[in-house]
Amino acid sequence: MSNNSSSQPRFSAGADPAALEASLAPLLTSNGGRWALAAEGEALEREFKFKTFAKTWDFMTAVALQCKLKNHHPEWSNVFNTTFIRWTTHHPKGLSAKDVELAAICDSLAKDFGEVVVEQTQTQQQGAEQAQQLQQACGLSGLANRAAGSAGDCCVPKTAT
Ligand SMILES: C[C@H](O)[C@H](O)[C@H]1CNC2=NC(N)=NC(=O)C2=N1
């Protein structure tokens, strides 16, 4: 899964595009939210920062509990006080209601766990986006890509034998 940015979401088969557009819109950076579309519109991703590793891990534990409840997993990585999270649906491929729902849940859990929000000027934001692209190979999204690449067919529905 690459993090090619994209301006248009690509929903997974069976999704309700109108309903999903409505819940997705406020999450996107283009509308004042904090998530970016990636992987040609098939994924939503962002980074979260906390004061300490302990807080970061507590946040990730809370997210993992939600994943268990919803039977949906993220592509994610962590180094020290930062976690990178990407939501995408592997089967059927694309953005689904679960991705959008879990992205919103992450925002709210991050607040509860004391997310450190670094406000950026427009110029800093553009610089950060360029740096993010450069970092892709070795940064947190690169780590998540490597994990996603070797995870195998995690989401193929099981067929009766
Ligand atoms: C077979 C089972 O329903 C699948 O593995 C579920 C579990 N979690 C999942 N998580 C994600 N991100 N995408 C999926 O397609 C998916 N499918």
PDBQT file of the ligand as one rigid body, heavy atoms in Angstrom, charges set to zero:
ROOT
HETATM    1  C1  LIG A 201     -12.290 -12.461   6.927  1.00  0.00    +0.000 C 
HETATM    2  C2  LIG A 201     -12.450 -11.216   7.778  1.00  0.00    +0.000 C 
HETATM    3  O1  LIG A 201     -13.739 -10.755   7.826  1.00  0.00    +0.000 OA
HETATM    4  C3  LIG A 201     -11.514 -10.163   7.277  1.00  0.00    +0.000 C 
HETATM    5  O2  LIG A 201     -10.214 -10.592   7.539  1.00  0.00    +0.000 OA
HETATM    6  C4  LIG A 201     -11.750  -8.740   7.802  1.00  0.00    +0.000 C 
HETATM    7  C5  LIG A 201     -10.999  -8.426   9.069  1.00  0.00    +0.000 C 
HETATM    8  N1  LIG A 201     -10.413  -7.124   9.129  1.00  0.00    +0.000 N 
HETATM    9  C6  LIG A 201     -10.232  -6.372   8.033  1.00  0.00    +0.000 A 
HETATM   10  N2  LIG A 201      -9.572  -5.241   8.106  1.00  0.00    +0.000 NA
HETATM   11  C7  LIG A 201      -9.321  -4.495   7.031  1.00  0.00    +0.000 A 
HETATM   12  N3  LIG A 201      -8.628  -3.368   7.160  1.00  0.00    +0.000 N 
HETATM   13  N4  LIG A 201      -9.782  -4.863   5.838  1.00  0.00    +0.000 NA
HETATM   14  C8  LIG A 201     -10.491  -5.980   5.659  1.00  0.00    +0.000 A 
HETATM   15  O3  LIG A 201     -10.900  -6.287   4.530  1.00  0.00    +0.000 OA
HETATM   16  C9  LIG A 201     -10.750  -6.795   6.795  1.00  0.00    +0.000 A 
HETATM   17  N5  LIG A 201     -11.435  -7.912   6.708  1.00  0.00    +0.000 NA
ENDROOT
TORSDOF 0
